[in-house]
Amino acid sequence: MPKLNLNYLEAVAVAVVIYYIGVWIKKNVRLVRDFFLPEAVVGGLVFAIFKYLLYKLGVCEIHFDNILQMFFMTMFFTSVGFAAKISFVKN
């Protein structure tokens, strides 16, 4: 099976595209908005399903360089905390 290895710059570019896919889905799907799912989670879920299907169908494996992983995970979880509504967190 072919392998697609993406360096950290390519991984960041893919992440930006995935984020904006999540923004589009969140804007157009009410269910996603009602559950306060962050755009990055929505886009990431779509990409995870896509990546899984590529792997299962034997099309290719995608590997990312994870040198920036900890930095972006910290930024993501911090931003999710800032986006929470107090009324929702209180309950």
Beta strands, then each sheet from edge to edge (+ up, - down):
strand 1: 3-6
strand 2: 61-64
sheet 1: 1+ 2+
end
